[in-house]
Amino acid sequence: MYSYIGGIMPRTSDINAAFAAAIQQNPKGYRYLDTDSFVMKLRDLNWHFSRADANAWIERYQPDFADKTDGQGENRYWILRNMGRVH
């Protein structure tokens, strides 16, 4: 489950901020992120998600992002669908 380290309790809104900060734009203009970049941004804000936790959060709270991962693994490649938005 999600956890944090340190004396200051992280805010839930920090999760959304970390997600938004992890989004990049590829040369074709698509907005995307990978699980590891989201996890790293979360750690910067004192949240510690596993890859599985991060993927589950994206699936639940970011329905406009589709998993476009090639092959297996927990470091997924998420891309914003056409006309989608960050929630």
PDB file of N, CA, C and O in Angstrom:
ATOM      1  N   MET A   1       0.850  -1.180   0.000  1.00  0.00           N
ATOM      2  CA  MET A   1       0.000   0.000   0.000  1.00  0.00           C
ATOM      3  C   MET A   1       0.886   1.230   0.000  1.00  0.00           C
ATOM      4  O   MET A   1       2.099   1.132   0.180  1.00  0.00           O
ATOM      5  N   TYR A   2       0.278   2.385  -0.202  1.00  0.00           N
ATOM      6  CA  TYR A   2       1.006   3.636  -0.266  1.00  0.00           C
ATOM      7  C   TYR A   2       1.626   3.946   1.096  1.00  0.00           C
ATOM      8  O   TYR A   2       1.051   3.621   2.135  1.00  0.00           O
ATOM      9  N   SER A   3       2.769   4.561   1.086  1.00  0.00           N
ATOM     10  CA  SER A   3       3.389   4.941   2.349  1.00  0.00           C
ATOM     11  C   SER A   3       4.173   6.231   2.174  1.00  0.00           C
ATOM     12  O   SER A   3       4.409   6.686   1.055  1.00  0.00           O
ATOM     13  N   TYR A   4       4.563   6.800   3.277  1.00  0.00           N
ATOM     14  CA  TYR A   4       5.385   7.993   3.258  1.00  0.00           C
ATOM     15  C   TYR A   4       6.462   7.866   4.324  1.00  0.00           C
ATOM     16  O   TYR A   4       6.353   7.077   5.263  1.00  0.00           O
ATOM     17  N   ILE A   5       7.513   8.675   4.147  1.00  0.00           N
ATOM     18  CA  ILE A   5       8.630   8.665   5.080  1.00  0.00           C
ATOM     19  C   ILE A   5       8.885  10.109   5.507  1.00  0.00           C
ATOM     20  O   ILE A   5       8.782  11.030   4.697  1.00  0.00           O
ATOM     21  N   GLY A   6       9.208  10.293   6.740  1.00  0.00           N
ATOM     22  CA  GLY A   6       9.543  11.623   7.215  1.00  0.00           C
ATOM     23  C   GLY A   6       8.523  12.146   8.195  1.00  0.00           C
ATOM     24  O   GLY A   6       7.524  11.484   8.476  1.00  0.00           O
ATOM     25  N   GLY A   7       8.771  13.329   8.713  1.00  0.00           N
ATOM     26  CA  GLY A   7       7.924  13.893   9.740  1.00  0.00           C
ATOM     27  C   GLY A   7       6.712  14.628   9.230  1.00  0.00           C
ATOM     28  O   GLY A   7       5.782  14.881   9.996  1.00  0.00           O
ATOM     29  N   ILE A   8       6.692  14.983   7.947  1.00  0.00           N
ATOM     30  CA  ILE A   8       5.577  15.750   7.413  1.00  0.00           C
ATOM     31  C   ILE A   8       4.689  14.816   6.601  1.00  0.00           C
ATOM     32  O   ILE A   8       5.151  14.148   5.676  1.00  0.00           O
ATOM     33  N   MET A   9       3.424  14.779   6.956  1.00  0.00           N
ATOM     34  CA  MET A   9       2.475  13.930   6.235  1.00  0.00           C
ATOM     35  C   MET A   9       2.229  14.528   4.859  1.00  0.00           C
ATOM     36  O   MET A   9       1.865  15.700   4.759  1.00  0.00           O
ATOM     37  N   PRO A  10       2.418  13.754   3.797  1.00  0.00           N
ATOM     38  CA  PRO A  10       2.172  14.290   2.459  1.00  0.00           C
ATOM     39  C   PRO A  10       0.675  14.470   2.217  1.00  0.00           C
ATOM     40  O   PRO A  10      -0.160  13.802   2.827  1.00  0.00           O
ATOM     41  N   ARG A  11       0.365  15.385   1.315  1.00  0.00           N
ATOM     42  CA  ARG A  11      -1.028  15.666   0.993  1.00  0.00           C
ATOM     43  C   ARG A  11      -1.482  14.818  -0.195  1.00  0.00           C
ATOM     44  O   ARG A  11      -0.695  14.514  -1.092  1.00  0.00           O
ATOM     45  N   THR A  12      -2.741  14.447  -0.187  1.00  0.00           N
ATOM     46  CA  THR A  12      -3.287  13.660  -1.290  1.00  0.00           C
ATOM     47  C   THR A  12      -3.189  14.433  -2.603  1.00  0.00           C
ATOM     48  O   THR A  12      -2.972  13.834  -3.657  1.00  0.00           O
ATOM     49  N   SER A  13      -3.345  15.734  -2.552  1.00  0.00           N
ATOM     50  CA  SER A  13      -3.237  16.540  -3.773  1.00  0.00           C
ATOM     51  C   SER A  13      -1.846  16.450  -4.399  1.00  0.00           C
ATOM     52  O   SER A  13      -1.676  16.719  -5.588  1.00  0.00           O
ATOM     53  N   ASP A  14      -0.849  16.069  -3.587  1.00  0.00           N
ATOM     54  CA  ASP A  14       0.504  15.891  -4.118  1.00  0.00           C
ATOM     55  C   ASP A  14       0.567  14.762  -5.133  1.00  0.00           C
ATOM     56  O   ASP A  14       1.412  14.785  -6.028  1.00  0.00           O
ATOM     57  N   ILE A  15      -0.313  13.776  -5.011  1.00  0.00           N
ATOM     58  CA  ILE A  15      -0.320  12.667  -5.963  1.00  0.00           C
ATOM     59  C   ILE A  15      -0.684  13.194  -7.347  1.00  0.00           C
ATOM     60  O   ILE A  15      -0.032  12.856  -8.335  1.00  0.00           O
ATOM     61  N   ASN A  16      -1.714  14.015  -7.418  1.00  0.00           N
ATOM     62  CA  ASN A  16      -2.098  14.611  -8.707  1.00  0.00           C
ATOM     63  C   ASN A  16      -0.983  15.484  -9.262  1.00  0.00           C
ATOM     64  O   ASN A  16      -0.717  15.468 -10.464  1.00  0.00           O
ATOM     65  N   ALA A  17      -0.333  16.242  -8.394  1.00  0.00           N
ATOM     66  CA  ALA A  17       0.761  17.103  -8.829  1.00  0.00           C
ATOM     67  C   ALA A  17       1.922  16.277  -9.380  1.00  0.00           C
ATOM     68  O   ALA A  17       2.518  16.638 -10.394  1.00  0.00           O
ATOM     69  N   ALA A  18       2.241  15.175  -8.715  1.00  0.00           N
ATOM     70  CA  ALA A  18       3.318  14.301  -9.186  1.00  0.00           C
ATOM     71  C   ALA A  18       2.962  13.698 -10.532  1.00  0.00           C
ATOM     72  O   ALA A  18       3.810  13.595 -11.419  1.00  0.00           O
ATOM     73  N   PHE A  19       1.700  13.298 -10.685  1.00  0.00           N
ATOM     74  CA  PHE A  19       1.261  12.732 -11.961  1.00  0.00           C
ATOM     75  C   PHE A  19       1.440  13.755 -13.083  1.00  0.00           C
ATOM     76  O   PHE A  19       2.019  13.448 -14.126  1.00  0.00           O
ATOM     77  N   ALA A  20       0.944  14.958 -12.863  1.00  0.00           N
ATOM     78  CA  ALA A  20       1.050  16.008 -13.880  1.00  0.00           C
ATOM     79  C   ALA A  20       2.511  16.319 -14.205  1.00  0.00           C
ATOM     80  O   ALA A  20       2.854  16.551 -15.365  1.00  0.00           O
ATOM     81  N   ALA A  21       3.369  16.326 -13.189  1.00  0.00           N
ATOM     82  CA  ALA A  21       4.790  16.627 -13.402  1.00  0.00           C
ATOM     83  C   ALA A  21       5.504  15.528 -14.180  1.00  0.00           C
ATOM     84  O   ALA A  21       6.517  15.790 -14.829  1.00  0.00           O
ATOM     85  N   ALA A  22       4.994  14.310 -14.124  1.00  0.00           N
ATOM     86  CA  ALA A  22       5.632  13.183 -14.816  1.00  0.00           C
ATOM     87  C   ALA A  22       5.272  13.120 -16.293  1.00  0.00           C
ATOM     88  O   ALA A  22       5.923  12.407 -17.056  1.00  0.00           O
ATOM     89  N   ILE A  23       4.249  13.852 -16.703  1.00  0.00           N
ATOM     90  CA  ILE A  23       3.803  13.811 -18.098  1.00  0.00           C
ATOM     91  C   ILE A  23       4.797  14.550 -18.988  1.00  0.00           C
ATOM     92  O   ILE A  23       5.270  15.637 -18.659  1.00  0.00           O
ATOM     93  N   GLN A  24       5.095  13.928 -20.118  1.00  0.00           N
ATOM     94  CA  GLN A  24       5.991  14.507 -21.115  1.00  0.00           C
ATOM     95  C   GLN A  24       5.275  14.530 -22.460  1.00  0.00           C
ATOM     96  O   GLN A  24       4.174  13.995 -22.593  1.00  0.00           O
ATOM     97  N   GLN A  25       5.899  15.145 -23.447  1.00  0.00           N
ATOM     98  CA  GLN A  25       5.337  15.166 -24.786  1.00  0.00           C
ATOM     99  C   GLN A  25       6.345  14.552 -25.746  1.00  0.00           C
ATOM    100  O   GLN A  25       7.510  14.950 -25.766  1.00  0.00           O
ATOM    101  N   ASN A  26       5.899  13.575 -26.549  1.00  0.00           N
ATOM    102  CA  ASN A  26       6.810  12.936 -27.493  1.00  0.00           C
ATOM    103  C   ASN A  26       6.888  13.756 -28.777  1.00  0.00           C
ATOM    104  O   ASN A  26       6.108  14.692 -28.954  1.00  0.00           O
ATOM    105  N   PRO A  27       7.821  13.423 -29.683  1.00  0.00           N
ATOM    106  CA  PRO A  27       7.986  14.213 -30.913  1.00  0.00           C
ATOM    107  C   PRO A  27       6.725  14.296 -31.779  1.00  0.00           C
ATOM    108  O   PRO A  27       6.575  15.247 -32.547  1.00  0.00           O
ATOM    109  N   LYS A  28       5.834  13.341 -31.674  1.00  0.00           N
ATOM    110  CA  LYS A  28       4.595  13.373 -32.456  1.00  0.00           C
ATOM    111  C   LYS A  28       3.519  14.231 -31.789  1.00  0.00           C
ATOM    112  O   LYS A  28       2.437  14.415 -32.347  1.00  0.00           O
ATOM    113  N   GLY A  29       3.809  14.749 -30.610  1.00  0.00           N
ATOM    114  CA  GLY A  29       2.878  15.634 -29.922  1.00  0.00           C
ATOM    115  C   GLY A  29       1.988  14.959 -28.899  1.00  0.00           C
ATOM    116  O   GLY A  29       1.148  15.620 -28.288  1.00  0.00           O
ATOM    117  N   TYR A  30       2.150  13.653 -28.695  1.00  0.00           N
ATOM    118  CA  TYR A  30       1.340  12.936 -27.720  1.00  0.00           C
ATOM    119  C   TYR A  30       1.876  13.160 -26.312  1.00  0.00           C
ATOM    120  O   TYR A  30       3.087  13.217 -26.100  1.00  0.00           O
ATOM    121  N   ARG A  31       0.977  13.285 -25.368  1.00  0.00           N
ATOM    122  CA  ARG A  31       1.367  13.397 -23.964  1.00  0.00           C
ATOM    123  C   ARG A  31       1.420  11.991 -23.378  1.00  0.00           C
ATOM    124  O   ARG A  31       0.508  11.191 -23.583  1.00  0.00           O
ATOM    125  N   TYR A  32       2.484  11.698 -22.655  1.00  0.00           N
ATOM    126  CA  TYR A  32       2.698  10.350 -22.134  1.00  0.00           C
ATOM    127  C   TYR A  32       3.493  10.400 -20.835  1.00  0.00           C
ATOM    128  O   TYR A  32       4.039  11.439 -20.463  1.00  0.00           O
ATOM    129  N   LEU A  33       3.547   9.268 -20.160  1.00  0.00           N
ATOM    130  CA  LEU A  33       4.436   9.083 -19.021  1.00  0.00           C
ATOM    131  C   LEU A  33       4.671   7.592 -18.849  1.00  0.00           C
ATOM    132  O   LEU A  33       3.931   6.766 -19.382  1.00  0.00           O
ATOM    133  N   ASP A  34       5.703   7.266 -18.103  1.00  0.00           N
ATOM    134  CA  ASP A  34       5.904   5.869 -17.724  1.00  0.00           C
ATOM    135  C   ASP A  34       5.775   5.766 -16.213  1.00  0.00           C
ATOM    136  O   ASP A  34       5.916   6.751 -15.489  1.00  0.00           O
ATOM    137  N   THR A  35       5.507   4.570 -15.762  1.00  0.00           N
ATOM    138  CA  THR A  35       5.263   4.337 -14.340  1.00  0.00           C
ATOM    139  C   THR A  35       6.432   4.810 -13.486  1.00  0.00           C
ATOM    140  O   THR A  35       6.229   5.442 -12.449  1.00  0.00           O
ATOM    141  N   ASP A  36       7.656   4.508 -13.915  1.00  0.00           N
ATOM    142  CA  ASP A  36       8.824   4.882 -13.116  1.00  0.00           C
ATOM    143  C   ASP A  36       8.958   6.391 -12.928  1.00  0.00           C
ATOM    144  O   ASP A  36       9.350   6.842 -11.852  1.00  0.00           O
ATOM    145  N   SER A  37       8.638   7.179 -13.958  1.00  0.00           N
ATOM    146  CA  SER A  37       8.742   8.633 -13.799  1.00  0.00           C
ATOM    147  C   SER A  37       7.697   9.139 -12.798  1.00  0.00           C
ATOM    148  O   SER A  37       7.973  10.057 -12.025  1.00  0.00           O
ATOM    149  N   PHE A  38       6.510   8.547 -12.810  1.00  0.00           N
ATOM    150  CA  PHE A  38       5.477   8.903 -11.834  1.00  0.00           C
ATOM    151  C   PHE A  38       5.930   8.543 -10.417  1.00  0.00           C
ATOM    152  O   PHE A  38       5.779   9.345  -9.495  1.00  0.00           O
ATOM    153  N   VAL A  39       6.477   7.355 -10.243  1.00  0.00           N
ATOM    154  CA  VAL A  39       6.957   6.913  -8.928  1.00  0.00           C
ATOM    155  C   VAL A  39       8.059   7.845  -8.425  1.00  0.00           C
ATOM    156  O   VAL A  39       8.083   8.184  -7.242  1.00  0.00           O
ATOM    157  N   MET A  40       8.970   8.265  -9.304  1.00  0.00           N
ATOM    158  CA  MET A  40      10.054   9.166  -8.889  1.00  0.00           C
ATOM    159  C   MET A  40       9.513  10.535  -8.471  1.00  0.00           C
ATOM    160  O   MET A  40       9.973  11.109  -7.484  1.00  0.00           O
ATOM    161  N   LYS A  41       8.545  11.055  -9.215  1.00  0.00           N
ATOM    162  CA  LYS A  41       7.945  12.348  -8.848  1.00  0.00           C
ATOM    163  C   LYS A  41       7.205  12.239  -7.519  1.00  0.00           C
ATOM    164  O   LYS A  41       7.224  13.174  -6.719  1.00  0.00           O
ATOM    165  N   LEU A  42       6.558  11.108  -7.282  1.00  0.00           N
ATOM    166  CA  LEU A  42       5.897  10.883  -5.995  1.00  0.00           C
ATOM    167  C   LEU A  42       6.906  10.896  -4.852  1.00  0.00           C
ATOM    168  O   LEU A  42       6.648  11.493  -3.806  1.00  0.00           O
ATOM    169  N   ARG A  43       8.042  10.249  -5.040  1.00  0.00           N
ATOM    170  CA  ARG A  43       9.071  10.210  -3.983  1.00  0.00           C
ATOM    171  C   ARG A  43       9.593  11.596  -3.669  1.00  0.00           C
ATOM    172  O   ARG A  43       9.915  11.901  -2.520  1.00  0.00           O
ATOM    173  N   ASP A  44       9.680  12.446  -4.698  1.00  0.00           N
ATOM    174  CA  ASP A  44      10.098  13.835  -4.463  1.00  0.00           C
ATOM    175  C   ASP A  44       9.136  14.553  -3.516  1.00  0.00           C
ATOM    176  O   ASP A  44       9.523  15.495  -2.825  1.00  0.00           O
ATOM    177  N   LEU A  45       7.878  14.098  -3.491  1.00  0.00           N
ATOM    178  CA  LEU A  45       6.849  14.714  -2.650  1.00  0.00           C
ATOM    179  C   LEU A  45       6.532  13.887  -1.411  1.00  0.00           C
ATOM    180  O   LEU A  45       5.512  14.096  -0.754  1.00  0.00           O
ATOM    181  N   ASN A  46       7.422  12.944  -1.100  1.00  0.00           N
ATOM    182  CA  ASN A  46       7.340  12.148   0.122  1.00  0.00           C
ATOM    183  C   ASN A  46       6.288  11.038   0.085  1.00  0.00           C
ATOM    184  O   ASN A  46       5.893  10.529   1.134  1.00  0.00           O
ATOM    185  N   TRP A  47       5.838  10.664  -1.096  1.00  0.00           N
ATOM    186  CA  TRP A  47       4.954   9.510  -1.263  1.00  0.00           C
ATOM    187  C   TRP A  47       5.779   8.359  -1.820  1.00  0.00           C
ATOM    188  O   TRP A  47       6.647   8.578  -2.665  1.00  0.00           O
ATOM    189  N   HIS A  48       5.528   7.160  -1.370  1.00  0.00           N
ATOM    190  CA  HIS A  48       6.290   6.001  -1.827  1.00  0.00           C
ATOM    191  C   HIS A  48       5.331   4.918  -2.298  1.00  0.00           C
ATOM    192  O   HIS A  48       4.832   4.116  -1.509  1.00  0.00           O
ATOM    193  N   PHE A  49       5.086   4.915  -3.611  1.00  0.00           N
ATOM    194  CA  PHE A  49       4.232   3.924  -4.250  1.00  0.00           C
ATOM    195  C   PHE A  49       5.115   2.858  -4.879  1.00  0.00           C
ATOM    196  O   PHE A  49       6.217   3.156  -5.341  1.00  0.00           O
ATOM    197  N   SER A  50       4.651   1.643  -4.901  1.00  0.00           N
ATOM    198  CA  SER A  50       5.288   0.620  -5.720  1.00  0.00           C
ATOM    199  C   SER A  50       4.815   0.868  -7.159  1.00  0.00           C
ATOM    200  O   SER A  50       3.897   1.654  -7.393  1.00  0.00           O
ATOM    201  N   ARG A  51       5.448   0.195  -8.105  1.00  0.00           N
ATOM    202  CA  ARG A  51       4.976   0.306  -9.490  1.00  0.00           C
ATOM    203  C   ARG A  51       3.522  -0.160  -9.598  1.00  0.00           C
ATOM    204  O   ARG A  51       2.715   0.464 -10.286  1.00  0.00           O
ATOM    205  N   ALA A  52       3.197  -1.255  -8.918  1.00  0.00           N
ATOM    206  CA  ALA A  52       1.829  -1.777  -8.962  1.00  0.00           C
ATOM    207  C   ALA A  52       0.840  -0.758  -8.398  1.00  0.00           C
ATOM    208  O   ALA A  52      -0.242  -0.575  -8.955  1.00  0.00           O
ATOM    209  N   ASP A  53       1.202  -0.092  -7.295  1.00  0.00           N
ATOM    210  CA  ASP A  53       0.344   0.939  -6.709  1.00  0.00           C
ATOM    211  C   ASP A  53       0.149   2.105  -7.686  1.00  0.00           C
ATOM    212  O   ASP A  53      -0.964   2.601  -7.863  1.00  0.00           O
ATOM    213  N   ALA A  54       1.244   2.528  -8.310  1.00  0.00           N
ATOM    214  CA  ALA A  54       1.179   3.648  -9.244  1.00  0.00           C
ATOM    215  C   ALA A  54       0.299   3.301 -10.445  1.00  0.00           C
ATOM    216  O   ALA A  54      -0.524   4.114 -10.866  1.00  0.00           O
ATOM    217  N   ASN A  55       0.469   2.110 -10.992  1.00  0.00           N
ATOM    218  CA  ASN A  55      -0.356   1.696 -12.126  1.00  0.00           C
ATOM    219  C   ASN A  55      -1.832   1.610 -11.737  1.00  0.00           C
ATOM    220  O   ASN A  55      -2.702   2.012 -12.510  1.00  0.00           O
ATOM    221  N   ALA A  56      -2.114   1.094 -10.558  1.00  0.00           N
ATOM    222  CA  ALA A  56      -3.493   0.993 -10.088  1.00  0.00           C
ATOM    223  C   ALA A  56      -4.097   2.386  -9.921  1.00  0.00           C
ATOM    224  O   ALA A  56      -5.263   2.597 -10.255  1.00  0.00           O
ATOM    225  N   TRP A  57      -3.318   3.337  -9.408  1.00  0.00           N
ATOM    226  CA  TRP A  57      -3.809   4.700  -9.237  1.00  0.00           C
ATOM    227  C   TRP A  57      -4.128   5.316 -10.600  1.00  0.00           C
ATOM    228  O   TRP A  57      -5.176   5.940 -10.766  1.00  0.00           O
ATOM    229  N   ILE A  58      -3.238   5.144 -11.571  1.00  0.00           N
ATOM    230  CA  ILE A  58      -3.476   5.693 -12.908  1.00  0.00           C
ATOM    231  C   ILE A  58      -4.741   5.083 -13.511  1.00  0.00           C
ATOM    232  O   ILE A  58      -5.579   5.796 -14.063  1.00  0.00           O
ATOM    233  N   GLU A  59      -4.871   3.769 -13.403  1.00  0.00           N
ATOM    234  CA  GLU A  59      -6.057   3.100 -13.949  1.00  0.00           C
ATOM    235  C   GLU A  59      -7.348   3.644 -13.322  1.00  0.00           C
ATOM    236  O   GLU A  59      -8.355   3.821 -14.008  1.00  0.00           O
ATOM    237  N   ARG A  60      -7.304   3.901 -12.031  1.00  0.00           N
ATOM    238  CA  ARG A  60      -8.511   4.342 -11.329  1.00  0.00           C
ATOM    239  C   ARG A  60      -8.822   5.823 -11.525  1.00  0.00           C
ATOM    240  O   ARG A  60      -9.976   6.193 -11.742  1.00  0.00           O
ATOM    241  N   TYR A  61      -7.798   6.670 -11.449  1.00  0.00           N
ATOM    242  CA  TYR A  61      -8.034   8.109 -11.417  1.00  0.00           C
ATOM    243  C   TYR A  61      -7.727   8.849 -12.715  1.00  0.00           C
ATOM    244  O   TYR A  61      -8.033  10.036 -12.828  1.00  0.00           O
ATOM    245  N   GLN A  62      -7.140   8.186 -13.679  1.00  0.00           N
ATOM    246  CA  GLN A  62      -6.795   8.841 -14.947  1.00  0.00           C
ATOM    247  C   GLN A  62      -7.356   8.031 -16.119  1.00  0.00           C
ATOM    248  O   GLN A  62      -6.588   7.449 -16.885  1.00  0.00           O
ATOM    249  N   PRO A  63      -8.679   7.988 -16.267  1.00  0.00           N
ATOM    250  CA  PRO A  63      -9.287   7.136 -17.294  1.00  0.00           C
ATOM    251  C   PRO A  63      -8.968   7.532 -18.731  1.00  0.00           C
ATOM    252  O   PRO A  63      -9.173   6.732 -19.644  1.00  0.00           O
ATOM    253  N   ASP A  64      -8.474   8.742 -18.952  1.00  0.00           N
ATOM    254  CA  ASP A  64      -8.149   9.163 -20.311  1.00  0.00           C
ATOM    255  C   ASP A  64      -6.748   8.734 -20.748  1.00  0.00           C
ATOM    256  O   ASP A  64      -6.326   9.035 -21.864  1.00  0.00           O
ATOM    257  N   PHE A  65      -6.035   8.037 -19.879  1.00  0.00           N
ATOM    258  CA  PHE A  65      -4.723   7.499 -20.235  1.00  0.00           C
ATOM    259  C   PHE A  65      -4.850   6.015 -20.530  1.00  0.00           C
ATOM    260  O   PHE A  65      -5.463   5.267 -19.768  1.00  0.00           O
ATOM    261  N   ALA A  66      -4.263   5.598 -21.647  1.00  0.00           N
ATOM    262  CA  ALA A  66      -4.306   4.196 -22.066  1.00  0.00           C
ATOM    263  C   ALA A  66      -2.925   3.577 -21.899  1.00  0.00           C
ATOM    264  O   ALA A  66      -1.907   4.226 -22.140  1.00  0.00           O
ATOM    265  N   ASP A  67      -2.902   2.325 -21.486  1.00  0.00           N
ATOM    266  CA  ASP A  67      -1.658   1.576 -21.337  1.00  0.00           C
ATOM    267  C   ASP A  67      -1.227   1.086 -22.716  1.00  0.00           C
ATOM    268  O   ASP A  67      -1.905   0.260 -23.327  1.00  0.00           O
ATOM    269  N   LYS A  68      -0.109   1.592 -23.198  1.00  0.00           N
ATOM    270  CA  LYS A  68       0.419   1.214 -24.517  1.00  0.00           C
ATOM    271  C   LYS A  68       1.758   0.488 -24.382  1.00  0.00           C
ATOM    272  O   LYS A  68       2.619   0.587 -25.255  1.00  0.00           O
ATOM    273  N   THR A  69       1.919  -0.232 -23.293  1.00  0.00           N
ATOM    274  CA  THR A  69       3.165  -0.936 -23.007  1.00  0.00           C
ATOM    275  C   THR A  69       3.365  -2.077 -23.994  1.00  0.00           C
ATOM    276  O   THR A  69       2.442  -2.841 -24.275  1.00  0.00           O
ATOM    277  N   ASP A  70       4.582  -2.181 -24.513  1.00  0.00           N
ATOM    278  CA  ASP A  70       4.971  -3.332 -25.337  1.00  0.00           C
ATOM    279  C   ASP A  70       5.510  -4.398 -24.405  1.00  0.00           C
ATOM    280  O   ASP A  70       6.456  -4.148 -23.658  1.00  0.00           O
ATOM    281  N   GLY A  71       4.932  -5.563 -24.440  1.00  0.00           N
ATOM    282  CA  GLY A  71       5.437  -6.661 -23.619  1.00  0.00           C
ATOM    283  C   GLY A  71       4.915  -6.606 -22.202  1.00  0.00           C
ATOM    284  O   GLY A  71       3.885  -5.998 -21.911  1.00  0.00           O
ATOM    285  N   GLN A  72       5.658  -7.262 -21.332  1.00  0.00           N
ATOM    286  CA  GLN A  72       5.271  -7.410 -19.929  1.00  0.00           C
ATOM    287  C   GLN A  72       6.059  -6.437 -19.057  1.00  0.00           C
ATOM    288  O   GLN A  72       6.974  -5.760 -19.526  1.00  0.00           O
ATOM    289  N   GLY A  73       5.694  -6.381 -17.807  1.00  0.00           N
ATOM    290  CA  GLY A  73       6.436  -5.567 -16.853  1.00  0.00           C
ATOM    291  C   GLY A  73       5.559  -4.540 -16.179  1.00  0.00           C
ATOM    292  O   GLY A  73       4.470  -4.217 -16.651  1.00  0.00           O
ATOM    293  N   GLU A  74       6.048  -4.037 -15.076  1.00  0.00           N
ATOM    294  CA  GLU A  74       5.300  -3.073 -14.279  1.00  0.00           C
ATOM    295  C   GLU A  74       5.598  -1.623 -14.660  1.00  0.00           C
ATOM    296  O   GLU A  74       4.840  -0.724 -14.298  1.00  0.00           O
ATOM    297  N   ASN A  75       6.693  -1.386 -15.387  1.00  0.00           N
ATOM    298  CA  ASN A  75       6.983  -0.018 -15.824  1.00  0.00           C
ATOM    299  C   ASN A  75       6.234   0.216 -17.132  1.00  0.00           C
ATOM    300  O   ASN A  75       6.775   0.040 -18.224  1.00  0.00           O
ATOM    301  N   ARG A  76       4.988   0.613 -16.988  1.00  0.00           N
ATOM    302  CA  ARG A  76       4.109   0.764 -18.149  1.00  0.00           C
ATOM    303  C   ARG A  76       4.291   2.112 -18.830  1.00  0.00           C
ATOM    304  O   ARG A  76       4.752   3.083 -18.231  1.00  0.00           O
ATOM    305  N   TYR A  77       3.916   2.136 -20.091  1.00  0.00           N
ATOM    306  CA  TYR A  77       3.942   3.341 -20.925  1.00  0.00           C
ATOM    307  C   TYR A  77       2.496   3.788 -21.122  1.00  0.00           C
ATOM    308  O   TYR A  77       1.715   3.114 -21.794  1.00  0.00           O
ATOM    309  N   TRP A  78       2.148   4.924 -20.532  1.00  0.00           N
ATOM    310  CA  TRP A  78       0.780   5.450 -20.562  1.00  0.00           C
ATOM    311  C   TRP A  78       0.717   6.622 -21.522  1.00  0.00           C
ATOM    312  O   TRP A  78       1.583   7.496 -21.492  1.00  0.00           O
ATOM    313  N   ILE A  79      -0.303   6.649 -22.376  1.00  0.00           N
ATOM    314  CA  ILE A  79      -0.452   7.740 -23.334  1.00  0.00           C
ATOM    315  C   ILE A  79      -1.852   8.335 -23.203  1.00  0.00           C
ATOM    316  O   ILE A  79      -2.836   7.618 -23.021  1.00  0.00           O
ATOM    317  N   LEU A  80      -1.916   9.653 -23.300  1.00  0.00           N
ATOM    318  CA  LEU A  80      -3.196  10.352 -23.212  1.00  0.00           C
ATOM    319  C   LEU A  80      -3.965  10.116 -24.501  1.00  0.00           C
ATOM    320  O   LEU A  80      -3.458  10.375 -25.593  1.00  0.00           O
ATOM    321  N   ARG A  81      -5.175   9.630 -24.371  1.00  0.00           N
ATOM    322  CA  ARG A  81      -6.020   9.376 -25.543  1.00  0.00           C
ATOM    323  C   ARG A  81      -6.424  10.692 -26.188  1.00  0.00           C
ATOM    324  O   ARG A  81      -6.404  11.745 -25.551  1.00  0.00           O
ATOM    325  N   ASN A  82      -6.795  10.615 -27.469  1.00  0.00           N
ATOM    326  CA  ASN A  82      -7.285  11.798 -28.195  1.00  0.00           C
ATOM    327  C   ASN A  82      -8.429  12.429 -27.430  1.00  0.00           C
ATOM    328  O   ASN A  82      -9.318  11.736 -26.935  1.00  0.00           O
ATOM    329  N   MET A  83      -8.401  13.738 -27.339  1.00  0.00           N
ATOM    330  CA  MET A  83      -9.437  14.519 -26.667  1.00  0.00           C
ATOM    331  C   MET A  83      -9.510  14.241 -25.170  1.00  0.00           C
ATOM    332  O   MET A  83     -10.466  14.656 -24.515  1.00  0.00           O
ATOM    333  N   GLY A  84      -8.534  13.558 -24.626  1.00  0.00           N
ATOM    334  CA  GLY A  84      -8.511  13.271 -23.198  1.00  0.00           C
ATOM    335  C   GLY A  84      -7.952  14.435 -22.407  1.00  0.00           C
ATOM    336  O   GLY A  84      -7.489  15.434 -22.958  1.00  0.00           O
ATOM    337  N   ARG A  85      -8.012  14.270 -21.096  1.00  0.00           N
ATOM    338  CA  ARG A  85      -7.464  15.305 -20.210  1.00  0.00           C
ATOM    339  C   ARG A  85      -6.913  14.664 -18.950  1.00  0.00           C
ATOM    340  O   ARG A  85      -7.234  13.521 -18.622  1.00  0.00           O
ATOM    341  N   VAL A  86      -6.093  15.406 -18.263  1.00  0.00           N
ATOM    342  CA  VAL A  86      -5.544  14.955 -16.982  1.00  0.00           C
ATOM    343  C   VAL A  86      -6.565  15.300 -15.922  1.00  0.00           C
ATOM    344  O   VAL A  86      -7.015  16.443 -15.835  1.00  0.00           O
ATOM    345  N   HIS A  87      -6.934  14.321 -15.117  1.00  0.00           N
ATOM    346  CA  HIS A  87      -7.958  14.524 -14.075  1.00  0.00           C
ATOM    347  C   HIS A  87      -7.311  14.912 -12.767  1.00  0.00           C
ATOM    348  O   HIS A  87      -8.005  15.125 -11.774  1.00  0.00           O
TER     349      HIS A  87
END
